[in-house]
Amino acid sequence: MPQPSFSTPLIGRNPELARLAGVLERARAGDARAVLVAGDAGVGKTRVLGEAAGLAAAAGTTVLTGHCVDLGDVGLPYLPFTEIVGTLAADERFADVLAAHPVVGRLLGGGTDAVQDRLRLFEGVAGLLTDLAERAPVLLVVEDLHWADQSSRDLLRFLLSRGTLQRAAGGAPGRRLAVLASYRADDLHRRHPLRPLLAELVRLPAVERLEVRPLADVEVTELVRAVQDRPLPDSTVRRIVERAEGNAFYAEELVAATDGGGDGVPSALADVLLIRFEQLSDTAQQVLRTAAVAGRRVEHDLLRGAVGLPEDELEAALREAVGRQLLLPGDGDTYAFRHALAREAVYADLLPGERARLHGTFARLLAGRGRSRETAAERAHHSRESHDLAAALAASLEAAEHAHQLGAPAEELRHLETALDLWASVEPSARPSGEGTDRVTLTLRASAAAAHAGAAHRAVALTRSALAGVQDSDHELAARVRYTLAGNLLGVDSLTAAFSYSSEALALIPADPPSRTWVWAAATHVLAARQVGENKTALRVARQALAVAERLQVPDARADLLISLAILESGGRTTPEGRARLREARDAARGAGNAPVELRALFNLAIGCFESGELEESVSWLREGLERARRAGLSSSPYPLEMRYLHLLVLYTLGRWDECAACAAEDAPVLPAAGAFAAGPALYVALARGDADVVERTRPLAEGPFDWMGRLVASIVLTDEAALRGDPEAAVARMRTGVADLTDDAGALPDATVRLAALALAAVADRAAALRAGGDAEELRHWTDTATELVELARTTAHRGADGSSQGPEGRAWLARAEAEWTRAVSGPDAGPWAAAVEAFASGDGYERARCRLRLAEALLVADDREGAAAEAAEARRTAVRLGAAPLLERVDALIRRGRLAEQRAPGSSPLTAREQDVLRLLAAGRSNRQIGEELFIAGKTASVHVSNILAKLGATSRTEAVAIAYREGLIGREEAVG
C-alpha cells in the first residue's frame, strides 16, 4: 500500500521516530503495542507518523491508515475503520481474510442485515486484525482522533483494552500488531469527549503516550533553511523562527509565503495560508475552495461534478495545487489537503453565499450517486449548510436509521436530535411522511437511542420534551409518553416523579375496554409503585393487569407482570415458587421476542439466588443473561449493566478476586459512561489489595452526574478507605453523605446504610480505643456518642420492615459487625459480638469474615485466650494470603508478632510450607536472600518474600529471632540452628 513521501528532511524528530521504531520492532516480535501521539495542530504529528509508516512498510509490515474527519456536529460512524476496511477490500490479497469476517464488510454497506450488536462488530474488527497479523506484522494508524465519532472511539477502546494488544496465553507468540493514533492536544477543551478515553487508555500496560513537542529554535532554523532553495536573509529566518514558535507547519508555510515576494510576514496562520493559496491560479483557487467544502478529503469524480470544469482544466489545477503541496493525492482516486489547517483557512475565506451554494452542490451530487444510506450523514451536513432544511431533515432521518442499523446509538441520537432541531423550520408539507414521523414519536425514538447509548438523563430530557408536545386529547399517545417517561425516571432513580407519571398514564387510559396500552401503562405503574413503597397498590394493579394481558394475549406484558408478582407476593424471588414464576416469565418473554423483559426475568432470577446465598446458581443465571443481552445488542441497557455489577459482586463475595478484576477489565471497553458503576466490585478488590489509585478511580462516581448505583459504590469505597487509613472524621462524613445521597424522595434510608454505618464504626472504634488507652475524656465521649448514633441508624435500617422482619443474610451480617464495632467503641474488645459477626458472614463475604476474625483474635487475646486468638488469626491470615489482601495481611501479621501467637501452634505441627522449610534451613545457615535464591534456583526477590512469610508465621521481628523460635519449636535441628 502506497506510503506518503516527503520532499523535506525530517528535522528534530529523531527521538520520537526512534521511540516509534522501537515500538514497531517489538510489535514485529509479537509484543503488540499502541502509542497515542499528541501534539498541537501543525507541530508535525502527521510527518512523524508518515516516517514511521515508511519504516514499517520497508520492513514488510502491512500499513493500514484511517482518518477522522471534521463535519461539524454530524458524525460518520466508524469512519476511520470504514476507510481501512475499504482499503483492504480494494486489494485482492486480503479478500479471503475479509470474507472470514463478514460482519466487518457491512461497514462498507454490503449485505442487507443490520449490524445491531456492536460487540459482534467490535470482535469482528479485532478478529480481522488478528488474522492479518498472522500473515505479516500490521501497523494500524488512526489520524486526528480529536474528530472521531463516538462509535470510532468506542471501537478503538475495545481494540486497545480488550484482547487485541494482550499477550497470547501459554507462552505462544503474541500478536504482531502496532497501533499509532494521533490527536490535537490543543483541541481538547475541558469537556472534549476524547479526554476521558485518553485518560483510560494511557493506564493500560500496552499503551503509551508520545507528545510531539514544538521544535527548538535551532531546529526550526535548520528546517527553514532546508525547505528553501534560495538563501534567505538572516533577519527573515529569525522572524520566521520567532513567529513559528516551534511549529513545523507554521514554519514551512511562512517560508512558502516568501515565494511571492511579500514584504512582511502575516500575523496569523490563516493569513499565511491564504497568501500561499492566493498565489495559485484562479482556476486552482476555485478547485481548492470547492474541495474545502467537501472536507479534508474528496473523491475526484465528486470534485469534478462540483467544480464544473473540463477534465483537462481540472487536472491542471490539481497538478498546480499538488505541486504547491496544498493537496496530496491519496488512495482510491482521492485528494486531501496536506493539513487540516489549510482546509479550514480556505473554507473560512469563502463568502457565505458561495459556501452555501457549494454545500448544496455536494448535497445534490451525493443524492444522485445512489448510495443513499452510506451518504446520508454527509448529505445531511451539506443540506443544512446550504440552508436546504427539508433535505437536511430527510437526510438526518436516513442517517439516524443507518446509524441504528450499524449499532451506533450515539450517532443515531445525534442525527435524531438534528432532525428535531430542524423540524419546526420545515414546512409541514415538506416534512417526511409516514407512520412514526411525527415530532412526538421521533422524540420518543431519540429517547430510546439515548437509553441504548447509556445516556439515561438525556433519555429523560427527551421524553419530557415529548410530553410537552403531546396533545392530551390523543389519550393513547399521551399515556404512552407518560409511562415511557416514568420508566426513564426509574432509570435515574427519580422514584416519586416516576410514580406520579405512571399514575397519570393509567388515569388517561380506561381499563375497560381493555387495551395493550393500558396493560403496559399498568405494568410500568407496578414498577413505580413498588419503588416508592406502595406495595399494596402494586400488587393489586399487577393482578388486575395480568388478567387483562392473558385475555388480550399480550405475552410479553404478561411476562413482565409475572416478574413483578414474583417479587411482590409472599416470599418473593427467593422462594421456589417465586423462581418458578420467574422462569415462566423468562420463557414467555423469549417466546414473544421481547429481550428487555426476558433480561429483567434473568436479572431477578440471579439476584434472588444471591439473596438466598446460592451464589454459584446466581453466576449461572448471570452468564445466561449477559449472553442474551450480547446477542440482542442490549449490553448497555439497564438490566445488563446491573447484571454486570452483580456478576462481579458474586465473584468478589466468593473470593474469586482475580476473576472479578479480569472481568471488570474485559467489560470496561463496552460500558457506557452511565454504566461505570458496574465495575464497582473491582474497586472493592482494589481497595482491599491496597491499590494506591483506588480513590482517584472512584472519584468520578462520587462527583459525576447523579447515579444511584454509582453513588452506592463510591460511598462504600470512600467510607472504607477513610476507615482503613484511620480517619474517623472522613469516614463518618463519607458515610453520612452517602446515606443522604441514597435516601429516596419519601425519606426511606437505603439498605446499604447498615454496611456504611459498620464501615464508619470501624474507624470510630479505633479512635475510641486509642483515647481509652490514654487521651481526652471529653473527646472519647464524643466518639462513643457518635458510635451509638451510627449503630442506632444501622439497627433502624435493618429492622424497618412493616412486618418487623430484618434484612436478608447480607444485611444481618453487616448489622452484626456494626454491633461488634459499637461494643468495641463504647466498652472495649468483646469476643462475643465478634464471634457472632464471624458466624453471620459464614455463608457470604469471606473477606469481611476474615476482618471480623482479626477483631475476634484481638478480643480473645485481651481475654487471655491465646490458643483461640492464634486459631482465628491463622484463619484470617490464610484468607488474606489467598485473596492477596495485603493491608489485612499486614495487620494480621502485626497482631501475630505483637501477641506472639505463632507460639500457640499444636506440638509437632509446622506453619511453614515445604519451600519455606527449605528457606528456613538456609536462613539458619546465615545465607543472604541472594544466596538462598541461587541455591534454590529462585529469584532473590522471591527468596525475600519467603523470608518475610517465615518471620510473620513465627512471630519474629528479625532473622536471628526466627531461627531461635524455629529451633525452640523443633522446626530445625541443633546443628542447623548453630550453623
Residue pairs with C-beta under 8 A, 6 or more apart in sequence:
1 57
1 62
1 63
1 64
1 87
1 91
1 331
2 331
3 50
3 53
3 54
3 57
3 63
4 50
4 53
4 54
4 328
6 47
6 50
6 51
7 325
8 223
8 226
8 227
8 252
9 226
10 17
10 47
10 48
10 51
11 215
11 219
11 222
11 223
11 226
11 248
12 215
12 216
12 219
12 220
12 222
12 223
12 248
13 44
13 47
13 48
13 51
13 212
16 48
16 210
16 212
17 48
17 51
17 52
17 55
19 35
19 210
20 35
20 48
20 52
20 55
20 180
20 210
21 52
21 55
23 33
23 35
23 178
23 180
23 208
24 52
24 55
24 56
24 59
24 61
24 137
24 139
24 178
26 33
26 178
27 33
27 137
27 139
27 176
27 177
27 178
28 59
28 61
28 137
28 176
29 176
30 168
30 173
30 174
30 175
30 176
31 167
31 174
32 133
32 164
32 165
32 166
32 167
32 174
32 175
32 176
32 177
32 178
32 206
33 165
33 178
33 179
33 206
33 207
33 208
34 160
34 165
34 178
34 179
34 180
34 181
34 201
34 204
34 206
34 207
34 208
35 178
35 179
35 180
35 181
35 207
35 208
35 209
35 210
36 145
36 181
36 182
36 183
36 198
36 201
36 202
36 207
36 208
36 209
36 210
37 45
37 48
37 49
37 180
37 181
37 182
37 183
37 210
37 212
38 45
38 182
38 183
38 184
38 185
38 209
38 210
38 211
38 212
39 45
39 182
39 184
39 185
39 211
39 212
39 213
40 184
40 185
40 186
40 214
40 247
41 184
41 186
41 187
41 249
41 339
41 340
41 341
42 247
42 248
42 249
42 250
42 269
42 339
42 341
43 212
43 213
43 214
43 246
43 247
43 248
43 249
44 212
44 215
44 247
44 248
44 249
45 143
45 182
45 184
45 212
46 143
46 182
46 339
47 248
48 212
49 141
49 143
49 180
49 182
52 139
52 180
53 63
53 65
53 139
53 141
56 63
56 137
56 139
56 178
57 63
59 137
60 136
60 137
61 136
61 137
61 138
61 139
61 178
62 132
62 135
62 136
62 137
62 138
62 139
63 138
63 139
63 141
64 84
64 87
64 88
64 138
64 139
64 140
64 141
65 83
65 84
65 87
65 141
65 142
65 143
66 79
66 80
66 81
66 82
66 83
66 84
66 140
66 141
66 142
66 143
67 79
67 80
67 83
67 142
67 143
67 144
67 296
67 297
67 336
68 79
68 80
68 142
68 143
68 144
68 145
68 146
68 147
68 148
68 149
68 152
69 76
69 79
69 144
69 147
69 295
69 296
69 297
70 144
70 147
70 295
70 296
70 340
71 295
71 377
71 378
71 381
72 381
72 385
73 414
73 418
74 377
74 378
74 380
74 381
74 384
74 399
74 414
74 415
74 418
75 149
75 150
75 151
75 377
75 403
75 410
75 411
75 414
76 82
76 149
76 377
76 378
76 411
77 149
77 151
77 152
77 377
77 402
77 403
77 406
77 408
77 411
78 107
78 149
78 151
78 152
78 155
78 406
78 408
79 148
79 149
79 152
80 142
80 143
80 148
80 152
81 107
81 125
81 152
81 155
82 107
82 108
84 140
85 98
85 104
85 105
85 107
85 108
85 128
86 108
86 332
87 331
87 332
88 94
88 97
88 98
88 128
89 95
89 98
89 105
89 108
90 331
90 332
94 132
97 128
97 131
97 132
97 135
98 104
98 105
98 128
100 127
100 128
100 131
101 124
101 125
101 127
101 128
101 131
102 111
102 124
103 115
103 120
103 121
103 124
104 121
104 124
104 125
104 128
105 111
106 113
106 115
106 121
106 406
107 115
107 121
107 406
109 371
109 373
109 374
114 404
114 405
114 406
114 407
115 121
115 405
115 406
115 407
116 405
116 407
116 633
117 407
117 630
117 631
117 632
117 633
118 151
118 154
118 407
118 408
118 633
118 635
118 670
119 630
119 633
119 635
119 670
121 155
121 406
121 407
122 154
122 155
122 158
122 159
122 669
122 670
125 155
125 159
126 158
126 159
126 162
126 163
126 164
129 138
129 140
129 159
129 164
129 175
129 177
130 164
130 175
130 177
132 138
133 175
133 176
133 177
134 176
136 176
137 176
137 177
137 178
138 176
138 177
138 178
139 177
139 178
139 179
139 180
140 177
140 178
140 179
140 180
141 179
141 180
141 181
141 182
142 148
142 152
142 156
142 179
142 180
142 181
142 182
143 181
143 182
144 182
144 183
144 184
144 340
145 153
145 156
145 181
145 182
145 183
145 194
146 183
146 184
146 187
146 188
146 192
146 194
148 156
148 194
149 408
149 410
149 411
150 193
150 408
150 410
150 411
150 453
151 403
151 406
151 407
151 408
151 410
151 411
153 193
153 194
153 197
154 669
154 670
156 181
156 197
157 197
157 200
157 201
157 668
157 669
158 164
158 669
158 670
159 165
159 179
160 179
160 201
160 204
160 206
160 207
160 669
161 200
161 201
161 204
161 665
161 668
161 669
162 665
162 666
162 668
162 669
162 670
163 666
164 175
164 177
165 175
165 177
165 179
165 204
165 206
165 207
166 174
166 206
167 174
168 174
168 175
183 194
183 198
185 211
188 194
188 195
188 198
196 673
198 209
200 668
201 207
202 208
202 209
213 246
214 245
214 246
214 247
215 223
215 246
215 247
215 248
215 251
216 246
217 241
217 246
220 240
220 241
220 244
220 246
220 248
220 251
221 237
221 241
223 248
223 251
223 252
224 232
224 237
224 240
224 241
224 244
224 251
224 254
224 255
225 231
225 232
225 237
227 251
227 252
227 255
227 256
228 255
228 258
232 240
232 255
232 258
236 258
239 265
240 251
240 254
240 255
240 265
241 251
243 250
243 254
243 265
244 250
244 251
244 254
249 339
249 341
250 269
250 272
253 269
253 272
253 273
253 276
254 265
254 272
256 276
256 324
256 325
257 265
257 266
257 272
257 275
257 276
259 279
260 275
260 276
260 279
262 275
265 272
266 272
266 275
269 341
269 345
270 344
270 345
270 348
270 349
273 341
273 342
273 345
273 346
274 345
274 346
274 349
276 324
276 326
277 285
277 288
277 326
277 342
277 345
277 346
277 349
278 285
279 324
280 288
280 317
280 320
280 321
280 324
280 326
281 317
281 320
283 309
283 313
283 316
283 317
284 317
284 318
284 320
284 321
286 307
286 309
286 317
287 303
287 307
287 309
287 314
287 317
287 318
287 321
288 321
288 326
288 327
288 346
289 346
289 349
289 350
289 354
289 358
290 303
290 306
290 307
290 358
291 298
291 303
291 327
291 335
291 337
291 343
292 337
292 343
292 346
292 347
292 350
293 306
293 347
293 350
293 355
293 358
293 359
293 362
293 382
294 302
294 303
294 306
294 362
295 343
296 336
296 337
296 340
296 343
297 330
297 334
297 335
297 336
297 337
298 334
298 335
298 336
299 332
299 333
299 334
300 333
300 334
300 335
301 333
302 362
302 365
302 366
303 314
303 335
304 311
304 314
305 361
305 365
306 358
306 361
306 362
306 365
307 314
309 317
318 327
318 335
321 327
321 335
322 328
322 329
322 335
325 338
326 337
326 338
326 342
327 335
327 336
327 337
327 338
328 335
328 336
328 337
328 338
329 335
330 336
337 343
337 346
347 355
350 358
355 385
356 385
356 386
356 387
357 386
358 386
359 381
359 382
359 383
359 385
359 386
360 382
360 383
360 386
360 388
362 378
362 382
363 379
363 382
363 383
363 386
363 388
363 391
363 395
366 375
366 378
366 379
366 382
367 375
367 379
367 391
369 375
372 398
373 398
373 401
373 402
373 405
374 402
376 395
376 396
376 398
376 399
376 401
376 402
377 395
377 399
377 402
377 403
377 411
377 415
379 391
379 395
379 398
379 399
380 392
380 395
380 396
380 398
380 399
380 415
380 418
383 389
383 391
383 392
383 395
384 392
384 418
384 422
389 422
389 425
389 426
390 426
390 427
390 430
390 431
392 418
392 422
393 419
393 422
393 423
393 426
393 430
393 431
393 432
394 432
396 415
396 416
396 418
396 419
396 422
397 415
397 416
397 419
397 432
397 437
397 442
399 411
399 415
400 412
400 415
400 416
400 419
400 445
400 449
401 412
403 409
403 411
403 412
403 414
403 415
404 412
404 449
407 633
409 449
409 450
409 452
409 453
409 636
410 449
410 453
410 455
412 449
412 453
413 446
413 449
413 450
413 453
413 455
413 458
416 442
416 445
416 446
416 449
417 446
419 442
420 439
420 442
420 443
420 446
420 465
423 431
423 439
423 442
431 437
436 442
436 445
439 469
440 466
440 469
440 470
440 477
440 481
441 477
443 462
443 463
443 465
443 466
443 469
444 462
444 463
444 466
444 480
444 481
444 484
446 462
447 459
447 460
447 462
447 463
447 466
447 484
447 488
448 459
450 456
450 458
450 459
450 462
451 459
451 488
451 491
451 637
451 638
452 634
452 636
452 637
453 636
453 672
454 636
454 641
454 671
454 672
454 673
454 674
454 675
455 672
455 673
455 674
456 488
456 491
456 492
456 638
456 674
456 707
457 492
457 674
457 705
459 488
459 491
460 485
460 488
460 489
460 491
460 492
460 494
463 481
463 484
463 485
463 488
464 485
466 481
466 484
466 485
467 481
467 482
467 485
470 477
470 478
470 481
471 477
471 478
472 478
472 508
475 508
475 509
476 509
476 515
476 517
478 505
478 508
479 505
479 506
479 508
479 509
479 517
479 518
479 521
480 505
480 517
480 520
480 521
482 501
482 502
482 504
482 505
482 508
482 521
483 501
483 502
483 505
483 506
483 520
483 521
483 524
483 525
485 498
485 501
486 498
486 499
486 501
486 502
486 505
486 524
486 525
486 527
486 528
487 498
487 524
487 527
489 495
489 497
489 498
489 501
490 498
490 527
490 528
490 531
491 638
492 706
492 707
493 706
493 707
493 708
493 744
494 745
495 528
495 531
495 532
495 744
495 745
495 746
496 532
496 744
496 745
496 746
497 745
498 528
498 531
499 525
499 528
499 529
499 531
499 532
499 534
501 528
502 521
502 524
502 525
502 527
502 528
502 529
503 525
503 528
505 521
505 524
505 525
506 518
506 521
506 522
506 525
506 541
508 521
509 515
509 517
509 518
509 521
510 518
511 518
511 522
511 544
511 548
514 548
514 551
514 552
515 552
516 552
516 554
516 557
518 545
518 548
519 545
519 548
519 549
519 552
519 554
519 557
520 557
522 541
522 542
522 544
522 545
522 548
522 561
523 542
523 545
523 557
523 560
523 561
523 564
525 538
525 541
526 538
526 541
526 542
526 545
526 561
526 564
526 568
527 538
527 564
529 535
529 537
529 538
529 541
530 538
530 564
530 567
530 568
531 744
532 744
532 745
532 746
533 746
533 748
535 568
538 564
538 568
539 565
539 568
539 569
542 561
542 564
542 565
542 568
543 565
545 557
545 561
546 558
546 561
546 562
546 565
549 555
549 557
549 558
549 561
550 558
555 588
555 589
555 591
555 592
556 588
556 589
556 592
556 593
556 594
556 597
558 588
559 584
559 585
559 586
559 588
559 589
559 592
559 594
559 597
559 598
559 601
560 585
560 589
560 597
560 600
562 581
562 582
562 584
562 585
562 588
562 601
563 581
563 582
563 585
563 597
563 600
563 601
563 604
565 581
566 572
566 573
566 578
566 579
566 581
566 582
566 585
566 604
567 573
567 578
567 604
569 577
569 578
571 577
571 578
572 578
572 608
573 579
573 582
573 604
573 605
573 607
573 608
573 611
574 608
574 611
574 612
574 808
578 608
579 605
579 608
582 601
582 604
582 605
582 608
583 601
583 605
585 597
585 601
586 598
586 601
586 602
586 605
589 595
589 597
589 598
589 600
589 601
590 598
595 628
595 629
595 632
595 634
596 634
596 637
596 639
598 628
599 625
599 628
599 629
599 632
599 634
599 637
599 639
599 640
599 643
600 639
602 621
602 622
602 624
602 625
602 628
602 639
602 643
603 625
603 639
603 642
603 643
603 646
605 621
606 618
606 621
606 622
606 625
606 643
606 646
607 618
607 646
609 615
609 617
609 618
609 621
610 618
610 646
610 649
610 650
611 808
611 809
611 810
612 808
613 809
613 843
613 844
615 650
615 653
615 654
616 654
618 646
618 650
619 647
619 650
619 651
622 643
622 646
622 647
622 650
623 647
625 639
625 640
625 643
626 635
626 640
626 643
626 644
626 647
629 635
629 637
629 639
629 640
629 643
634 640
635 670
636 670
636 671
636 672
636 675
641 671
641 672
641 674
641 675
641 677
641 678
642 678
642 709
644 667
644 671
644 675
644 678
644 679
645 677
645 678
645 679
645 680
645 681
645 709
647 663
648 660
648 663
648 664
648 678
648 679
648 680
648 681
648 682
649 680
649 681
651 657
651 659
651 660
651 663
651 681
652 660
652 681
652 682
652 684
652 685
652 845
652 847
653 844
653 845
653 846
654 846
655 846
655 847
655 879
655 882
655 883
657 685
657 688
657 689
657 883
657 884
658 884
660 681
660 682
660 685
661 682
661 685
661 686
663 682
664 678
664 679
664 681
664 682
665 682
667 678
667 679
668 679
671 678
671 679
674 707
676 700
676 701
676 704
676 707
676 710
677 701
677 707
677 709
677 710
677 712
677 713
678 709
680 701
680 709
680 712
680 713
680 716
680 717
683 694
683 697
683 698
683 713
683 717
684 716
684 717
686 693
686 694
686 697
687 694
687 717
687 720
687 721
687 724
688 847
688 883
688 885
688 887
688 888
689 883
689 884
689 885
689 886
689 887
690 885
690 886
690 887
694 717
694 721
695 717
695 718
695 721
698 713
698 714
698 717
698 718
699 714
701 707
701 710
701 711
701 713
701 714
702 710
702 711
702 714
702 715
702 718
704 710
706 741
708 742
711 738
711 741
711 742
712 738
712 742
712 750
712 752
714 738
715 734
715 735
715 737
715 738
715 739
715 741
715 742
715 752
715 756
716 738
716 752
716 755
716 756
716 759
718 734
718 738
719 731
719 734
719 735
719 738
719 756
719 759
719 760
720 731
720 759
722 728
722 730
722 731
722 733
722 734
722 763
723 731
723 759
723 760
723 762
723 763
723 766
724 887
726 763
726 766
726 767
727 763
728 760
728 763
728 764
728 766
728 767
728 783
728 786
731 759
731 760
731 762
731 763
731 764
732 760
732 763
732 764
732 786
732 790
734 760
735 756
735 757
735 759
735 760
735 790
738 752
738 756
739 749
739 750
739 753
739 756
739 793
742 749
742 750
742 752
742 753
743 749
743 750
744 750
748 800
749 793
749 796
749 797
749 800
750 797
751 797
751 807
751 811
753 793
753 794
753 797
754 794
754 797
754 798
754 807
754 811
754 814
754 815
754 818
755 811
755 814
757 790
757 791
757 793
757 794
757 797
757 818
758 794
758 814
758 815
758 817
758 818
758 821
760 790
761 787
761 790
761 791
761 794
761 818
761 821
761 822
761 825
762 821
764 783
764 786
764 787
764 790
764 821
764 825
765 787
765 821
765 822
765 824
765 825
767 783
768 780
768 783
768 784
768 787
768 824
768 825
768 826
769 824
769 825
769 828
771 779
771 780
771 783
772 780
772 828
783 825
784 825
784 826
787 821
787 822
787 825
787 826
788 822
788 826
790 818
790 822
791 818
791 819
791 821
791 822
794 814
794 815
794 818
794 819
795 815
795 818
797 807
798 806
798 807
798 811
798 812
798 814
798 815
799 805
799 806
806 812
806 815
807 815
809 840
809 843
809 844
810 844
810 845
812 840
813 837
813 840
813 841
813 844
813 845
813 848
815 840
816 833
816 836
816 837
816 839
816 840
816 841
817 837
817 840
817 841
817 848
817 852
819 833
819 836
819 837
820 830
820 833
820 834
820 836
820 837
820 852
820 855
823 830
823 833
824 830
824 855
824 859
828 862
829 855
829 858
829 859
829 862
829 863
830 859
831 856
831 859
831 860
831 863
831 865
831 868
834 852
834 855
834 856
834 859
835 856
837 852
837 855
837 856
838 849
838 852
838 853
838 856
838 872
841 848
841 849
841 852
842 849
846 879
846 883
847 879
847 883
847 885
847 888
849 879
850 875
850 876
850 879
850 880
850 883
850 885
850 888
851 876
851 888
853 872
853 873
853 875
853 876
853 879
854 872
854 873
854 876
854 888
854 891
854 892
854 895
856 872
857 868
857 869
857 870
857 872
857 873
857 876
857 892
857 895
857 899
857 901
858 869
858 895
860 866
860 868
860 869
860 872
861 869
861 895
861 899
861 901
866 899
866 901
866 904
867 904
869 899
869 901
869 904
870 896
870 901
870 902
870 903
870 904
870 905
871 904
873 892
873 895
873 896
873 899
873 901
874 901
874 911
876 888
876 892
877 889
877 892
877 893
877 896
877 952
879 885
879 888
880 886
880 888
880 889
880 892
881 889
893 952
895 901
896 902
896 952
896 953
896 955
897 951
897 952
897 955
897 956
897 957
899 955
900 955
901 955
902 911
902 953
902 954
902 955
902 956
902 965
903 955
903 965
903 969
905 911
905 969
908 970
910 917
910 971
911 953
911 954
912 920
912 950
912 953
912 971
915 936
915 946
916 946
916 949
916 950
916 953
917 971
918 936
919 932
919 936
919 943
919 946
919 947
919 950
920 950
920 962
920 963
920 966
920 971
920 972
921 972
921 976
922 931
922 932
922 935
922 936
923 932
923 947
923 950
923 959
923 962
923 963
924 963
924 966
924 967
924 972
924 976
924 977
924 979
925 976
925 979
926 979
927 935
929 940
929 941
929 943
929 944
929 947
930 940
930 943
932 938
932 940
932 943
932 946
932 947
933 939
933 940
933 941
933 942
933 943
936 943
947 959
950 956
950 962
951 957
951 958
951 959
951 962
954 961
954 962
954 965
954 966
954 969
955 965
956 962
956 964
956 965
963 972
963 977
964 977
966 972
966 977
967 973
967 974
967 976
967 977
